[in-house]
Amino acid sequence: MVRAWMLDNSDADQRLEHMTDPPQFVDLDYLKDQGVLYWQLDADNFEQEGTLTKICNERGYTYEDVITCTPQTLPNYEQKIKSFFEEHIHDDEEIRFIIDGSGYFDIRDKNDTWVRIEVVKGDLIILPAGIYHRFTLDSKDYIKARRLFIGEPVWTPHNRPADDREARKTYVQQYLKA
């Protein structure tokens, strides 16, 4: 089951947990209020299980690929990890199914406070279009994820501030002003 918590204000290594003291955990309902969706799937048998196929069909995901992030397999690793950790939005949902390894998605909640979401093998997470977020690996420096898209993939990040983008305006109207 997913773990998520309020992020501390430390500037230590981004790959550490960064929990407040004492930890302030948040639940799935809290994440859902921010527009974040989550499923726990069997990463070893997801094709036979059928849940991922059902979600893809219901949400219109028609393209997928697999990315492996390690210092050995990702070209320009340090540069890529830094760019993933820049606060940004996308004009489309960000959908990741973790096949192996682990990492963190940080999202801005309704109060503009960072919430850290730990993703591990079997987690399927959907970040809504327009939510400010960032990603980092944890201290294991390894994650393998299936990336899903509606149509051709668009990976364009729009760094903050991006409040003039239509996706952000829609997100604000749907989740922050609700």
C-alpha positions in Angstrom: 0.0 0.0 0.0 1.3 3.5 -0.9 2.9 5.6 1.8 2.7 9.4 1.6 3.7 12.2 4.0 4.2 15.9 4.4 7.7 16.8 3.2 10.2 18.4 5.6 12.1 21.6 4.6 15.5 20.1 4.6 17.9 20.6 1.7 19.6 17.3 2.3 19.9 14.7 -0.4 16.6 14.6 -2.4 16.8 10.8 -2.4 16.1 10.6 1.4 12.6 10.2 2.9 12.4 13.8 4.2 9.7 13.2 6.7 8.7 15.8 9.2 9.4 15.2 12.9 7.1 13.7 13.9 6.0 12.2 10.6 2.7 13.6 9.2 1.3 10.8 7.0 -1.5 11.3 4.5 -4.0 8.7 3.3 -5.3 7.8 -0.2 -8.4 10.1 0.3 -6.1 13.0 0.9 -4.2 12.2 -2.3 -7.5 11.7 -4.2 -8.5 15.2 -3.0 -5.4 16.5 -4.8 -6.4 14.6 -8.0 -3.9 11.8 -7.5 -5.2 8.3 -8.3 -3.5 5.1 -7.0 -3.8 1.3 -7.5 -1.8 -1.6 -6.2 -1.2 -4.2 -8.9 0.7 -7.5 -9.1 3.8 -6.4 -11.0 4.7 -10.0 -11.8 1.3 -11.0 -13.1 -0.4 -7.8 -14.2 -1.1 -9.0 -17.7 -3.0 -12.0 -16.5 -4.6 -10.0 -13.7 -6.2 -7.7 -16.2 -6.6 -4.6 -14.0 -4.1 -2.5 -15.9 -5.7 -3.4 -19.2 -9.1 -2.4 -17.8 -7.7 1.0 -16.5 -6.0 1.7 -19.9 -9.2 0.9 -21.8 -11.4 3.0 -19.4 -9.0 6.0 -19.5 -8.0 5.8 -23.1 -4.3 5.0 -22.7 -3.1 3.8 -26.1 0.7 4.1 -25.9 3.2 2.7 -23.5 6.9 2.3 -23.0 9.3 1.2 -20.3 12.0 3.3 -18.7 14.7 2.1 -16.4 16.5 4.7 -14.3 19.9 3.8 -13.0 23.3 5.5 -13.3 24.2 2.6 -15.6 21.3 2.7 -18.0 20.0 6.3 -18.2 22.2 8.5 -20.4 23.2 11.8 -18.7 21.9 10.3 -15.4 22.8 13.1 -13.1 21.4 15.8 -15.5 18.2 13.8 -16.0 17.6 13.2 -12.3 18.0 17.0 -11.7 15.6 17.8 -14.5 13.0 15.3 -13.1 13.3 17.1 -9.7 12.5 20.5 -11.1 9.0 21.6 -10.1 6.8 21.4 -13.2 3.4 20.5 -14.6 2.4 18.6 -17.7 -0.5 19.3 -20.1 -1.5 15.6 -19.8 -1.8 13.1 -17.0 1.4 11.5 -15.8 0.8 7.7 -15.5 3.5 5.4 -14.1 3.2 1.7 -13.2 6.3 0.7 -11.2 7.5 -2.7 -12.4 10.6 -2.8 -10.1 12.5 -0.6 -7.8 11.3 2.6 -6.0 11.3 6.3 -5.9 9.3 9.4 -4.9 6.8 11.7 -6.6 6.4 15.0 -4.7 3.2 16.9 -5.4 2.0 20.3 -4.2 -1.2 20.0 -2.2 -4.1 22.5 -2.0 -2.0 24.6 0.5 1.0 24.6 -1.9 2.8 22.3 0.6 5.0 19.4 -0.7 3.6 15.9 -0.1 6.0 13.0 -0.9 4.5 9.8 -2.4 6.7 6.7 -2.2 6.2 4.5 -5.2 7.4 0.8 -5.2 7.0 -2.3 -7.3 3.3 -2.8 -8.1 2.2 0.8 -7.6 0.2 2.5 -10.4 0.0 6.3 -9.9 -1.8 8.9 -12.0 -1.0 12.5 -11.5 -3.6 14.8 -13.0 -2.7 17.3 -15.8 -1.7 20.6 -14.3 -0.5 19.5 -10.8 2.8 20.9 -9.7 5.1 17.9 -9.0 8.6 16.5 -9.3 10.2 13.0 -9.2 13.3 11.6 -7.7 14.8 8.1 -7.1 15.4 7.0 -3.6 18.8 6.1 -2.2 18.7 2.7 -4.1 19.1 4.6 -7.4 16.9 2.2 -9.3 13.4 2.2 -10.8 11.8 0.5 -13.7 8.4 1.9 -14.8 5.9 1.5 -17.5 4.8 4.9 -18.8 1.3 5.2 -20.2 -0.1 7.9 -22.5 -3.2 8.9 -24.4 -2.0 8.9 -28.0 1.6 9.8 -28.8 3.7 10.6 -25.8 4.3 14.2 -24.8 7.0 14.6 -22.2 7.1 18.4 -22.1 7.5 19.7 -18.6 6.4 23.3 -18.0 8.5 24.6 -15.0 6.9 26.7 -12.3 5.4 29.3 -12.8 3.1 27.8 -15.3 -0.2 29.1 -14.0 -1.1 30.5 -17.5 -1.3 27.0 -19.0 -4.8 25.7 -19.7 -4.0 22.4 -17.9 -3.1 24.4 -14.7 -6.2 26.5 -14.9 -8.3 23.4 -15.3 -6.5 21.7 -12.4 -7.0 24.8 -10.1 -10.7 25.0 -11.0 -11.3 21.3 -10.5 -9.3 20.6 -7.3 -8.1 23.8 -5.7 -11.3 25.8 -5.8 -13.6 22.9 -5.2 
